[in-house]
Amino acid sequence: MVTLAKACIIADKALEKGRMLGLYPLSVAVLDASGCLVVFKREDHSALLREQIAQAKAWGALGLGIGGRGLAQRAASAPDFFNAISALSGGRIIPVPGGVLIRAGDQSLLGAVGVSGDLPDHDEACAIHGIESAGFLSDTGAPSDPATPAR
């Protein structure tokens, strides 16, 4: 499970990666497997909506069981479905990279991380760094991602 201690490691390491890369100020949300917020950290000067965006990236990935990169690919091929899902969820799903599932070594789903503040690919790299620094596997939803289960 994603404990408070592990969630803090994930968030801190994601923010650290952003500083190493010289990114814009980031916000990081870590959710447990039930979708509850465990940790939220926002860097100084992070834009106002970054909290909601980070949570929506994580919540959407968790809710559909597919990392944000995979959701983005599916949204591009089925925009009407994702418009309906967005409406159904009250706008709580943002299908872009930066929402990454947290998996245990046995591939069981433990939660999700959402990072927002820079380009989606950069946000995703920070989420992956945080997850892997805490000893978990990251699942972006991309077919080439080794942690993405076969569908």
N, C-alpha and C positions, 0 to 999 in steps of 0.2 A: 504494500500500500504506500501511498505518498504521504509520509508523515510531515508534520510541520517542519522538522529539522531538514528533511530531504527537499521539501518545497523551497525553503530558504536558500539552500545550496543552489538549486536550479535557478532561482531568480537572481541571486548574487552573481553566479557565473555567467548567466546570460547578459547581465548588465556589464560585467567585466569585459566580456567579448566585444560588446558594443563600444566601450571606451578604447580597447586595443585597436579596433578598426576605424576609430574616429567618426562614428555614426552620430546622427542627430540624437537628442535625448530619447531614451526608450521607456516604455512601460511594459511590465511583465505580469501576466496573470497565470497562476498555477491552480488547476482544478483537480479534485480527486475523481475517481471513477464514477461517482454519482452526480458529478457536475457541480459540486459545491466548491466555492472559492476557498482555497487553503491559504494562499499568499498573493498579495498584490503589491508590487513595488513600482514606483514612478520616479524617474529621475527629475531633478530640478529642471524647469523650463520645458518639460514634456507638454505637448499641446493638450488642450482641454478634453477632447474626445478620445484620447489614446486609451484611457481606462476601458471604455465601452468597446473599442475596437479590439483591444487585446483579449478581453473576455469573450467577445463574439467569435474571434478566430479559434480560441480554445474550445468554446462551447459547441460551435458548429462541427469541428473535427470530432469531438467526443460524441455529440448527438447522432452523427451519421456514421461514426466508426471509421472515418477516413481522414487522414491528415490533410491539411490545407492545400498542399500541392495537388494531391489527387482530386480534392473537391474542385479546385480551379479548372482542372482538365475536364472534369465531368460537367461543370457549369458552362464551359465553352461549347460543349456538344449538346447540352440540354438546357438552354436558358429558361424556357418556360417552366420546367420542373423546379429550377432553383428560385425563380421568382415566386412560385407557389410555396416552396419551403420557407423562403424568407417571410412571406406573409403569415404562414402558419406559425412560425416561431416568433412572431412579433419583431422581426428584424434582427434577431439574435444570432444569425449565421452570416459570416463573411467568408466566402469561398476563395481565399487567396493564400499563398504561402505565408507562413508565420504562425499558423496553428499546427502544432505537432503533437501527436499522441505519445504518451509515455508507456512503454511496455517493459515487462519483466523479462528475464532471460528465457522463460518458457513461452514468451509471446503474449501472456495474459495482459489485458488492458488495465493500467493503473490510474490513468488520468490523462490530462492534456495541458499543454503550455501554449499561451498566446503571447506573442511579442508584437508591439506596434511602435512606430516612431520613425522608421527609415523605409527604404525600399523593401518590398515583401521578401525578396531573396535574402537581403541582409537580416531582416527580422528572423527569418527561418534559421539562418546560420547561427544566430545567437541562441535561439530556442534549443537547437540541436546540441550546442556546446553545453548549455546548462543541464540538459537532461543527461548527457553522457558523462558530465563531470560528477553527477550524483550517483553514477553507477547503473543507470538504466539504459534501455535501448530507445532510440528515437524512431518514429514512424511518420514520415512526411506524406504518405499516401501515394508516392510516385511508384510506378511498377518496378523501377530499378532499385528501390530502397530495400536493402536486405531485411529490414524489420517489418516491411509491409507483407502481411499474410497473403497468400494466393487467393484470388477471388474467383 
